[in-house]
Each structure stands twice: as C-alpha cells, then as structure tokens.
Amino acid sequence: MIEISEMDIEYAEKIFLPEGCSFDLERRDVIKCMESKNIQACPGSGKTTALLAKLAILVQRMPFEDNKGICVLTHTNVAINEIKGKLGRKGDILFSYPNYFGTIQSFVDRYLAIPACICYYNTRPSKIDSDSYDFEIIKRYQKLPRSGGLRGWMYNRFKQRPGFELEYLKGIRFDFISECFFDIKGNKLNIGKASSSYQQLFEIKMSVLKEGILHYEDAYSLAFKYLNDFSIVLKKAFSERFTFVFIDEMQDTDSNQNSILEQIFDASNVIIQKFGDRNQAIYDGFLEEQDTLEIDDCLCINGSKRFSSSIAKITQKLCVHEQNIVGDSSVQDIQPKFLVFDDDTIDSVLPFFVKIIKEHNLYDEHSDFKAIGWIGKENENKITLSSYYINYQNRSRRRKIELNFLNDYLQKVDDNTIKIEGAGYYRQLMINALLKVLKLLEVKDPNNSHQFTERTLIQYLENKDTNFEDMFNSKAADWCLKIHVGEDVSEPFKYFILNDFCRYFEDVDIRKLNNFLINSNTERREQLPEFNIYNEFDINIKVATVHSVKGETHTATLYLETWYKNSTDIKRIINYLISKKKKIKPILETSLKVAYVGMTRPTCLLCVAAHKDTISGNERYLQEAGWEIREVKNEN
C-alpha cells in the first residue's frame, strides 16, 4: 500500500501553490486518501489541483508493483494542459503506457469503439464527429427515390411539418446490439427489419460507417456491443493494467459513460476515486436520470477559494443536495445584487451592470466579466439572452465544420476572437472551405476511400506538388490580413479553388459547386458586430449560456432571468433564494442546479437580473436573505 507523507505534500505545494501557501486539512485528506472514495467538492474548491498534486506525488513512486499504471479520465483538456505545464518532462510518464490520461470520450473511442468497428465491420473510423456524420447521412438520404421506402415513410410522418424531416433524420440513432433504430428521445422507430424503409436506412448507416465516419453517440453504442461480447476479457485487462482510476468532474459523466466505467473496472482490484459536485450536474439543458456521483461515505471539500462569504451564503441555498459552503475571507466581499427591470428597461440591464462594476472599481487588465443565462435561443415573446443583447448568437456559425456558402468562410471576425484564437483562425476557416469543396465534389482520399481530413489533404497535395503548401500559406497570409481589415477576398479565393485547387483532382464536376460559390458583393451580409460581446467604457461583458461557462471563474457575473418551459428560472427558484424549501420536483431541481452553476462563477460580484413582476412581494425577504435590490433605469 502506497502512503503519502507530509514531505510528499510539501513537494506538491511547491509545484501547484503560490509561495507561502499550503493545502488545508480537507485537501490534505483528499491527497493522502489511498482507497476507493468519492470526493464531493464545492465550486472553486481546487479539487482538480488536489488531484494533480496527488498525481505529481504518485509519479515519484513509479513504476508500481507489477508495472501497473494510473488512469485519469477528464471531460476537457484543462487538467491535461495543467499537469503538462506544472510538471514538464517529469509528467511525461503519465501519458505513456501503462498510464492513460485523457477524456472519457477519447478513452471510449480508443479502447472500445475503434476496436469494435474493426472487429465487426473491418473498418477503422477516421472521424468520430457529429457534423461530418450528419452531412453524409443527409447526402445519402436525399439520393433516395422520393416516393415509397424511407423517404415515403418520412414524408407521411412529417407532411404537416415540412422541413422537419432532415432534423429528425439527424437525430436517429442505431443500437448495434439489437440493430434497431431509435429517435432522439429514445423511442424505437416503428419500421420492421424486413421493410424497405429499414433496409434503406440500414444501408445508409452501414455505408457511412464503412467510410470511417461515426457520430459520437455511435461510439458508445459500439462500446456496449463490444462489452456485451467481451466483458470478462476487457474487465480483466483494464483492471490488471491500472492500480488507480481517477475521474475528474464526475457529475458531468452521463449515464452511458458511467455504465461503461462500471463495466470495465473491477472495483475490488482497482482504487477508483471520483471527484465532482452533485449540485453542478447539468447536461445541455436537461437533467440526467442517473446520479453518477454518490456521496455516501465521501470526502468533502467545503471551502471555496473562489468567492466571498456573501456569495457562499447566497448560493448554499440553491444546493439540491445539502452541502456546507464556506467562502474565502480574503476575497473582496461585495453584497450580491438583484437588478430589477421592466419591459421598458430590459435593454438597460447590461449598461447598468457596467455601472455597478465601475462603482466597485473591479475593472483592470485581468478582469473577466460575464452575463449568463440558461436559454440563449431566441423564443418569440419569451425572455432569453437575446432579450437583453439583441446581437446574441446562440452558436458561432464560424466554428461550424459545415457552412453553406464560400462567403460564410471568409467573414471578418472581431478582435476578441482573434486575440483568443490567434491569426491562424482565418487560415483554418479556409482549410475548412477546401474540405467542404471536396465533399460537394464527392472526392475521397484515394489511399483509404475516406473523406479527406486537414492532415490527409495536405499530405495528398504535397505528394502532387511539393510547393503547394508554401504557395497556399503565402496566399492565405495575404487573404487573412485583407479579411481582417474588411476587404472582400471571395473572388480571388474562388479563382484559387477553380483554377489552382481543383486541378489536383481527376474527373470533378465543377457544376456541383455552383450553389456553394454564389458570392458577390451585393450578397455579402452586413458586417457582424463583435461576437456576443457588449462593450461600454472599454469594459467587455461576454454574453453566454450557463452551460458554456461551467468551470470558469469570473471577476463579476450577471445571471440573467430566462424562460424555460412554463416559467422563468428565477420565478421558479425565488423561494430558495429566500429560504430553502423541502419538496423538489424535477423541473425545479434542474432550475436550481443551473442557477447554482451560474451563480458560483464570480469571485467578487454576483448580480441577478429579474423582471419586477418576478420578485413582486418578495423584496423584503430578498433583502433579509442578503440581497441588495437595485432598480434598472434608462440612462438618457
């Protein structure tokens, strides 16, 4: 049994903590724990830092007995980048056999989905990507006869909802065990396996799969089939390979992922530790039926290193699962505020937030300000993020893999995007445009009959012409500069596609590009404003959904009331902001967890914007609960 000493912890403190700081008792207990255990930690508790400290200590003890390793599963690359940055070359061992350090999705892809695809279908996936999958499914579907078969079945089903059939098609999932199809809600499609509709849909599915393209949900369905057939062998192999399994942000692990983890690791032979916060378990706008982080006999980290005592007091009332949250006394303690607006002043909510930021002198070059809400998508007559910021875009169209027209790939973006993404952002969009051209021309990589990726395309073109990449990079550099100063480069880029690019491919029908290349100055859209950024007095307020800011830390956060289902979120939870109630229905539980995630982002200032009708009659109770109420006024 490995034991971690005080000297080991001092070693980790020098790596991960500022000079003179040390881990407190709660975090020391977590670092020293060498048995299977769940760790329940509040927002800003530094649980990932505690995990990384444990890893840094364990690295010093490698190799383990029987040459076993460590498996670290995350949901993002944040922890991966931090361990690489803090440990440098010393941490390289965590990324080599017998260890594994990566996302749960990449683990499932590498060890289950890809081997399953090779085993059952004799093909190795080249892409596990929902956008590419949707593109191929729709392309094949639209080639089917319009009457009878699958398209006839879809038409009869959706003739009262024209245009919806493609969205429905994209949501259809395949169970590789039963070989049945299900809609996005999990309902089995009412088509028999002997029917032409099933046969055509099955043929489309198999043809896309054999081209090496999977939807990310296919990876889990294939993984379950592989586990169903080889569960004993796989469980034995993984349990003999790893001594420890650490799972970060366990609350973000969905039921499919949790089921796979339970099937591949033998809890009697592997030490499994799950780090997370049950109260932050939100999933793309709905609540998972299965709670993946049990807290019986768990270790707790209750002290937050992020926010003040006032914010801790407010947000503790939102906890669905009882939790003691302690704020950091060293953080500036500003009274949380309710910004109350009416129909005439909703446009002034963001400017009013800026005013409060200035009142408390929170702005400096390192400050980060966000205005966040649950629902971003515009909904007629209902309050969403667009109600507060008319230019809000629910998703950056520039980040989509597939765009409709060449002109979409060649638009100027705001300075903030370039500051974050770098100058290569425009070049990447140009590469994406070239890949789109090849899809429309139905040109495949001759080496494997799969769609080109950026890497395989460059390799192919370099084999054809060793000067291509230098030539393209030179042109791209010039085009990038011109796009960013507002010049239209669509005509020279179109010329490049037709005269320079397409000549490297045989027997292509340029007419297939006609619609894609529609691109004239008269058709250019108006220049987009800065992407989801409200700016006043040189203070930037990023407008975003709660789901998109999970794990972030802000200087000040404005939580915006939005409509979900039959009510607004603030109206639904207001009694919990005043005094905790006992009975919690599913929709209320979802609302509380979303609000809890959103309101635990700031270090210094928490504001909530709500309509005057929402809080009417509760003003005194809110003040007694610790809120300052401010009336939003139009500044004219």
C-alpha positions in Angstrom: 0.0 0.0 0.0 1.3 3.4 -1.0 1.4 6.0 1.7 1.7 9.8 1.1 3.6 11.7 3.8 3.7 15.3 4.8 7.0 15.7 3.0 5.3 14.5 -0.2 2.6 17.1 0.2 5.2 19.9 0.8 6.7 18.8 -2.5 3.4 19.2 -4.3 2.7 22.5 -2.6 5.9 24.0 -4.2 4.6 22.9 -7.6 1.0 23.9 -7.5 0.5 26.6 -4.9 1.8 30.2 -4.7 4.8 30.7 -2.4 3.9 30.6 1.2 0.6 28.8 0.7 -0.3 25.3 1.8 -3.1 22.7 1.5 -5.5 22.8 4.4 -6.7 19.7 6.2 -9.6 18.9 3.8 -7.4 18.9 0.8 -4.6 17.0 2.6 -7.1 14.3 3.5 -8.0 14.0 -0.2 -4.4 13.9 -1.4 -3.5 11.3 1.2 -6.5 9.0 0.5 -5.4 5.7 -1.0 -8.7 3.9 -1.1 -11.8 4.0 -3.4 -13.7 7.1 -2.5 -15.9 9.8 -3.9 -14.8 13.4 -3.3 -17.6 16.0 -3.1 -16.2 19.5 -3.6 -17.9 22.9 -3.8 -17.2 25.3 -6.7 -13.8 26.9 -6.6 -12.6 24.4 -4.1 -9.4 23.5 -6.1 -10.4 19.8 -6.3 -8.6 19.4 -9.6 -5.5 21.0 -8.1 -5.7 18.5 -5.2 -6.0 15.7 -7.8 -3.0 17.0 -9.8 -1.0 17.2 -6.5 -1.7 13.6 -5.8 -0.6 12.6 -9.4 2.6 14.6 -9.0 3.4 12.6 -5.8 2.4 9.2 -7.4 4.7 9.9 -10.4 7.6 9.9 -7.9 6.7 6.3 -6.9 6.5 4.8 -10.4 6.9 2.1 -11.6 4.2 0.5 -9.4 4.0 -3.1 -8.4 3.6 -5.4 -11.4 4.2 -2.4 -13.6 0.6 -1.2 -13.2 -0.4 2.3 -14.1 -2.7 5.2 -13.4 -5.9 6.0 -15.5 -7.0 9.7 -15.3 -10.3 10.5 -17.0 -11.5 14.1 -17.6 -14.1 15.9 -19.6 -11.8 18.6 -21.0 -8.2 19.1 -21.7 -7.8 21.7 -18.9 -6.3 19.2 -16.4 -4.1 17.7 -19.1 -2.6 21.0 -20.0 -2.1 22.0 -16.4 -0.2 18.8 -15.4 2.0 19.2 -18.5 2.7 22.9 -17.7 3.4 22.3 -14.0 5.4 19.0 -14.2 7.1 19.4 -17.6 9.1 16.4 -18.5 8.5 14.8 -15.1 4.9 14.4 -16.0 5.5 12.7 -19.4 5.3 9.3 -17.7 1.5 9.9 -17.1 1.0 10.0 -20.9 2.8 6.7 -21.7 2.0 3.1 -21.1 0.8 1.7 -18.7 -0.8 5.0 -17.8 -3.7 6.8 -19.5 -4.5 10.5 -19.2 -7.3 11.8 -21.4 -11.0 12.5 -21.8 -13.6 9.8 -21.3 -14.7 10.2 -24.9 -11.2 9.6 -26.2 -10.8 6.6 -23.9 -14.1 5.0 -25.2 -13.0 5.8 -28.8 -9.6 4.3 -28.4 -10.2 1.2 -26.4 -13.7 0.3 -27.2 -15.4 2.0 -30.2 -12.5 1.8 -32.7 -11.6 -1.9 -31.9 -15.3 -2.7 -32.1 -15.5 -1.1 -35.6 -12.5 -3.1 -36.7 -13.8 -6.3 -35.2 -17.4 -6.2 -36.5 -17.1 -4.2 -39.7 -13.4 -4.5 -40.7 -13.0 -0.7 -40.9 -11.1 1.8 -38.8 -13.0 5.1 -38.1 -11.3 8.2 -39.5 -13.8 10.6 -37.9 -15.9 10.4 -34.8 -17.8 13.7 -35.4 -21.5 14.6 -35.4 -21.3 17.3 -38.1 -19.5 15.1 -40.6 -21.9 12.3 -39.8 -25.0 14.4 -40.4 -23.6 15.7 -43.7 -23.1 12.2 -45.0 -26.4 10.8 -43.7 -28.4 13.6 -45.4 -26.4 13.4 -48.6 -27.3 9.7 -49.0 -30.9 10.2 -47.9 -31.5 12.8 -50.5 -30.4 10.5 -53.2 -33.2 8.0 -52.4 -36.4 7.9 -54.5 -38.9 10.5 -53.3 -41.8 8.0 -53.2 -42.0 4.8 -51.2 -39.3 3.4 -48.9 -37.7 5.6 -46.3 -38.4 9.0 -47.9 -42.1 8.0 -48.3 -42.3 6.9 -44.7 -40.6 10.2 -43.6 -42.9 12.3 -45.8 -46.1 10.6 -44.4 -44.8 11.2 -40.9 -43.9 14.8 -41.3 -46.2 16.1 -44.1 -47.7 18.5 -41.6 -44.2 19.7 -40.6 -42.4 20.5 -43.9 -38.7 20.9 -43.4 -38.5 18.9 -40.2 -37.7 15.5 -41.7 -33.9 16.3 -42.0 -33.7 17.4 -38.4 -35.5 14.2 -37.4 -33.2 12.1 -39.6 -30.1 13.6 -37.9 -31.5 12.6 -34.5 -32.0 8.9 -35.4 -29.6 6.6 -33.5 -28.7 3.0 -34.1 -28.4 0.3 -31.4 -25.6 -2.0 -32.6 -26.7 -4.8 -30.3 -30.4 -5.1 -31.3 -29.8 -3.4 -34.8 -32.9 -1.3 -34.2 -33.2 2.4 -34.8 -34.4 5.0 -32.2 -35.3 8.6 -32.4 -33.6 11.3 -30.4 -35.9 10.8 -27.4 -35.1 7.1 -27.3 -38.3 5.8 -28.9 -37.9 2.8 -31.2 -38.8 3.6 -34.8 -41.9 1.7 -36.0 -40.3 0.2 -39.0 -39.8 -3.6 -39.3 -36.4 -5.0 -40.3 -38.0 -6.5 -43.4 -39.4 -3.2 -44.6 -37.8 -1.2 -47.4 -37.6 1.8 -45.0 -35.5 -0.1 -42.6 -33.3 -1.7 -45.3 -32.6 1.7 -46.9 -31.8 3.4 -43.5 -29.6 0.4 -42.5 -27.8 0.6 -45.8 -27.2 4.3 -45.4 -25.9 3.7 -41.8 -23.5 0.9 -42.9 -22.2 2.9 -45.9 -21.3 5.9 -43.7 -19.7 3.6 -41.1 -17.6 1.8 -43.7 -16.4 5.1 -44.9 -15.0 5.6 -41.4 -17.4 8.2 -40.1 -19.2 7.8 -36.8 -21.5 10.0 -34.7 -20.0 10.4 -31.3 -23.1 8.5 -29.9 -22.2 5.6 -32.2 -19.0 5.3 -30.2 -21.0 4.4 -27.1 -23.4 2.1 -28.8 -20.4 0.2 -30.4 -18.7 0.2 -27.0 -21.7 -1.5 -25.4 -21.8 -4.1 -28.1 -18.1 -4.8 -27.6 -18.5 -5.0 -23.9 -21.6 -7.3 -24.3 -19.4 -9.8 -26.2 -16.1 -9.5 -24.4 -16.9 -8.1 -21.0 -14.9 -10.6 -19.0 -11.8 -10.2 -21.1 -11.9 -6.4 -21.1 -12.6 -6.0 -17.4 -9.7 -8.3 -16.6 -7.4 -6.4 -19.0 -8.2 -2.9 -17.7 -8.2 -4.0 -14.0 -4.8 -5.6 -14.4 -3.4 -2.6 -16.2 -4.3 0.1 -13.7 -3.8 0.5 -9.9 -5.7 3.8 -9.7 -8.6 5.3 -11.7 -9.2 9.0 -11.1 -12.3 10.6 -12.7 -12.5 14.4 -12.6 -15.8 16.4 -12.8 -17.7 13.1 -12.2 -21.0 15.0 -12.1 -20.6 15.7 -15.9 -20.4 12.0 -16.6 -23.6 10.8 -18.3 -25.4 7.5 -17.7 -23.8 5.9 -20.7 -20.3 6.9 -19.7 -20.9 5.8 -16.1 -22.3 2.4 -17.2 -19.2 1.8 -19.3 -16.8 2.8 -16.4 -18.6 0.4 -14.1 -18.3 -2.5 -16.6 -14.6 -2.1 -17.4 -13.1 -1.5 -14.0 -13.2 -4.1 -11.2 -13.8 -2.1 -8.0 -12.4 -5.0 -5.9 -9.0 -4.8 -7.7 -8.7 -1.1 -8.7 -8.7 2.0 -6.5 -11.4 4.3 -8.0 -11.7 7.9 -6.9 -14.4 10.2 -8.4 -14.1 14.0 -8.0 -17.0 16.3 -8.5 -20.0 18.2 -7.2 -23.5 16.7 -7.5 -25.1 20.1 -7.3 -23.4 21.1 -10.6 -24.8 18.1 -12.6 -26.3 19.9 -15.6 -26.3 18.4 -19.1 -27.1 20.6 -22.2 -30.4 21.9 -20.7 -31.8 18.7 -19.2 -31.3 16.7 -16.1 -29.8 13.2 -16.3 -32.0 10.5 -14.7 -29.0 8.8 -13.1 -26.9 10.5 -10.4 -23.3 9.4 -11.2 -21.7 10.8 -8.0 -23.0 9.1 -4.8 -21.9 10.9 -1.6 -22.3 8.2 1.0 -19.1 7.9 3.0 -17.4 10.5 0.8 -14.6 13.1 1.5 -15.8 16.7 1.3 -14.0 19.9 0.4 -16.4 22.6 1.6 -14.1 25.7 1.5 -14.1 27.7 -1.8 -11.0 29.5 -2.8 -13.0 31.4 -5.5 -15.8 33.5 -4.0 -16.6 35.6 -0.9 -18.6 34.7 2.2 -21.6 36.6 0.9 -21.7 34.7 -2.4 -21.2 31.4 -0.4 -24.2 32.2 1.8 -26.5 33.0 -1.1 -25.5 30.0 -3.3 -25.7 27.4 -0.5 -29.5 27.9 -0.5 -29.5 26.6 -4.1 -28.0 23.3 -3.3 -30.3 20.4 -4.2 -28.0 18.1 -2.2 -27.2 19.5 1.2 -23.8 21.0 1.3 -21.9 23.3 3.6 -20.2 26.0 1.5 -17.6 28.3 3.1 -16.4 31.4 1.3 -12.9 32.8 1.2 -12.5 35.6 3.7 -9.6 37.1 1.8 -11.8 37.8 -1.3 -13.4 41.2 -1.6 -16.9 40.9 -0.1 -19.5 42.8 -2.1 -23.2 42.4 -1.3 -24.9 40.4 -4.1 -27.4 42.5 -6.0 -30.8 42.0 -7.7 -31.1 44.2 -10.8 -34.8 44.7 -11.3 -36.1 45.8 -14.7 -39.4 46.2 -16.5 -40.4 45.9 -20.1 -39.1 49.4 -20.9 -35.7 49.0 -19.2 -34.6 45.4 -20.1 -32.3 47.0 -22.8 -30.5 48.8 -20.0 -29.6 45.8 -17.9 -26.1 45.3 -19.4 -25.2 49.0 -19.2 -26.4 49.0 -15.6 -24.2 46.0 -14.8 -21.2 48.0 -16.2 -22.2 50.9 -14.0 -22.0 48.7 -10.9 -18.7 47.2 -12.0 -17.4 50.8 -12.2 -18.9 51.6 -8.8 -16.8 48.9 -7.1 -13.6 49.6 -9.2 -13.4 46.0 -10.4 -12.0 46.7 -13.8 -8.4 46.0 -14.6 -6.5 44.2 -17.4 -7.0 40.8 -15.8 -10.8 41.2 -15.0 -13.3 38.9 -16.6 -17.0 39.8 -16.7 -19.8 37.6 -18.0 -23.6 38.0 -18.4 -25.0 34.5 -18.5 -28.4 32.8 -18.8 -29.9 29.4 -19.1 -31.6 29.8 -22.5 -29.8 31.5 -25.4 -32.0 30.6 -28.4 -34.5 33.3 -29.3 -38.1 32.4 -28.4 -40.9 34.7 -29.6 -42.5 36.6 -26.7 -40.3 34.8 -24.1 -37.3 36.1 -22.3 -33.9 34.7 -23.4 -30.4 36.1 -23.7 -31.4 37.8 -27.0 -33.9 39.9 -25.0 -31.0 41.6 -23.2 -28.5 41.6 -26.0 -30.1 41.8 -29.4 -26.9 40.7 -31.3 -26.6 37.5 -29.3 -25.8 34.4 -31.4 -26.5 31.1 -29.8 -23.6 29.4 -31.5 -20.7 30.8 -33.6 -21.5 29.9 -37.2 -17.8 30.4 -37.9 -16.9 27.4 -35.7 -19.3 25.1 -37.6 -17.5 22.4 -39.6 -20.1 22.8 -42.4 -21.1 26.2 -43.7 -23.4 26.8 -46.6 -21.5 29.2 -48.9 -17.9 30.1 -49.6 -18.7 33.6 -48.4 -19.5 32.2 -44.9 -15.9 31.1 -44.5 -14.4 34.4 -45.4 -16.1 36.8 -43.0 -14.2 39.2 -40.7 -14.4 38.3 -37.0 -14.0 40.6 -34.0 -10.6 41.4 -32.4 -11.5 39.5 -29.3 -11.9 36.3 -31.3 -8.5 36.8 -33.0 -6.9 37.6 -29.6 -8.2 34.3 -28.3 -7.8 32.1 -31.4 -4.8 33.7 -33.0 -4.1 34.7 -36.6 -4.4 31.1 -37.8 -8.2 31.3 -37.2 -8.8 32.6 -40.7 -6.5 30.1 -42.3 -8.4 27.3 -40.5 -11.6 28.5 -42.0 -10.0 28.5 -45.5 -8.9 24.9 -45.0 -12.5 24.0 -43.8 -13.8 25.6 -47.0 -11.5 23.4 -49.2 -12.6 20.3 -47.3 -16.2 21.4 -47.9 -15.5 21.7 -51.7 -14.2 18.1 -51.8 -17.3 16.9 -50.0 -19.6 18.6 -52.5 -17.5 17.2 -55.4 -17.7 13.8 -53.7 -13.9 13.4 -53.9 -12.4 10.9 -51.4 -8.9 10.2 -50.3 -7.6 7.6 -52.8 -5.5 6.0 -50.1 -8.5 4.8 -48.0 -11.7 5.9 -49.8 -12.5 8.1 -46.7 -13.2 11.8 -46.7 -10.1 14.0 -46.5 -9.1 15.5 -43.2 -6.8 18.6 -43.0 -3.8 16.3 -42.4 -4.5 13.9 -45.2 -5.4 16.7 -47.7 -2.1 18.5 -47.1 -0.2 15.2 -47.5 -2.1 14.4 -50.7 -1.4 17.8 -52.2 2.3 17.8 -51.1 2.6 14.5 -53.0 1.1 16.0 -56.0 3.1 19.3 -55.8 5.9 19.8 -53.2 5.4 23.6 -53.5 1.6 23.5 -52.8 1.7 24.2 -49.0 4.2 27.1 -49.3 2.1 28.6 -52.2 -1.2 28.2 -50.2 0.3 29.6 -47.0 1.6 32.6 -48.8 -1.8 33.3 -50.4 -3.6 32.6 -47.1 -1.4 35.0 -45.2 -2.3 37.8 -47.6 -6.0 36.9 -47.5 -6.1 36.7 -43.7 -4.8 40.3 -43.4 -7.3 41.6 -46.0 -10.2 39.8 -44.4 -9.4 41.3 -41.0 -9.3 44.8 -42.3 -12.7 44.3 -44.0 -11.6 43.5 -47.6 -13.6 41.0 -49.7 -11.3 38.1 -50.8 -14.1 35.9 -52.1 -13.3 36.4 -55.8 -9.6 35.6 -55.6 -10.4 32.6 -53.3 -13.0 31.3 -55.7 -10.4 31.7 -58.6 -7.9 29.7 -56.4 -10.5 26.9 -55.9 -11.5 26.6 -59.6 -8.1 27.1 -61.2 -5.4 26.0 -58.7 -7.1 23.6 -56.2 -9.4 21.5 -58.3 -6.8 20.6 -60.9 -5.2 18.3 -58.4 -8.3 16.0 -58.6 -9.4 14.0 -61.6 -12.9 14.0 -63.2 -14.5 16.6 -61.0 -17.8 18.2 -61.9 -17.4 21.9 -61.1 -21.1 22.5 -61.6 -21.7 20.8 -58.2 -20.0 23.9 -56.7 -22.3 26.5 -58.3 -24.6 27.0 -55.3 -21.6 27.0 -52.8 -19.7 29.6 -54.8 -22.6 32.1 -55.0 -20.7 35.0 -53.7 -21.0 38.6 -54.8 -20.6 41.9 -53.1 -24.3 42.5 -53.2 -25.0 39.3 -51.4 -22.4 39.8 -48.7 -24.1 40.0 -45.3 -23.7 43.1 -43.1 -20.5 43.1 -41.0 -21.2 41.2 -37.8 -20.8 43.0 -34.5 -18.3 41.7 -32.0 -19.3 38.2 -31.3 -21.5 38.1 -28.1 -19.5 41.0 -26.5 -21.2 44.0 -25.0 -18.7 46.9 -24.6 -19.1 50.1 -22.8 -16.3 52.4 -21.3 -13.8 49.8 -22.6 -15.4 47.2 -20.3 -16.2 44.0 -22.2 -19.2 41.9 -21.0 -19.3 38.4 -22.6 -22.8 37.2 -23.1 -23.1 33.4 -22.8 -25.1 30.4 -21.7 -24.6 28.9 -18.2 -23.6 25.6 -19.8 -20.8 27.3 -21.8 -19.2 28.8 -18.7 -19.1 25.7 -16.5 -15.7 25.5 -14.7 -14.9 29.2 -15.3 -14.1 31.9 -12.8 -15.2 35.5 -13.4 -14.5 38.7 -11.6 -18.2 39.6 -11.8 -21.1 37.6 -13.1 -24.6 38.8 -14.0 -27.2 35.9 -14.0 -30.0 36.8 -16.4 -33.5 35.6 -15.9 -34.7 33.5 -18.9 -37.8 31.4 -19.8 -37.7 27.6 -19.7 -40.8 25.5 -20.3 -43.7 27.1 -18.4 -41.9 29.7 -16.3 -38.8 31.7 -15.9 -35.9 30.2 -13.9 -35.8 33.0 -11.3 -39.6 32.9 -10.6 -39.2 29.1 -10.1 -36.3 29.3 -7.6 -37.0 32.6 -5.8 -38.3 30.8 -2.7 -35.0 29.1 -2.4 -33.1 32.3 -2.7 -35.1 33.4 0.3 -35.3 30.3 2.4 -34.8 26.7 1.5 -37.9 24.5 0.8 -38.0 20.7 1.0 -40.1 19.4 -1.8 -38.3 19.5 -5.1 -39.8 18.5 -8.5 -37.6 17.6 -11.5 -38.0 20.9 -13.3 -37.3 22.8 -10.1 -34.2 20.6 -9.5 -32.9 21.4 -13.0 -33.5 25.1 -12.4 -31.7 25.1 -9.1 -28.7 23.3 -10.5 -28.4 25.6 -13.5 -28.7 28.7 -11.2 -26.1 27.2 -8.8 -23.6 26.6 -11.5 -24.1 30.1 -12.9 -24.1 32.0 -9.6 -20.9 30.3 -8.3 -18.7 31.7 -11.1 -17.8 35.1 -9.7 -15.0 35.9 -7.2 -16.2 39.4 -6.2 -19.6 40.4 -7.5 -22.8 38.4 -8.2 -25.7 40.1 -9.8 -29.1 38.6 -10.8 -31.3 40.4 -13.3 -35.1 39.8 -12.9 -38.3 41.4 -14.1 -40.1 43.4 -11.4 -43.1 41.1 -11.7 -40.9 38.1 -10.8 -39.9 39.5 -7.4 -43.0 41.4 -6.6 -44.0 40.8 -3.0 -40.6 39.3 -2.1 -38.5 42.4 -2.0 -38.2 42.4 1.8 -37.4 38.7 2.1 -34.7 39.0 -0.5 -33.1 41.9 1.4 -33.3 39.9 4.6 -31.6 37.0 2.8 -28.6 39.2 1.9 -29.5 40.8 -1.4 -29.3 44.5 -2.3 -32.1 45.4 -4.7 -31.3 47.9 -7.4 -33.8 49.3 -9.9 -32.5 49.4 -13.5 -33.1 52.8 -15.1 -32.6 54.0 -18.7 -29.6 56.3 -18.8 -30.6 59.0 -21.3 
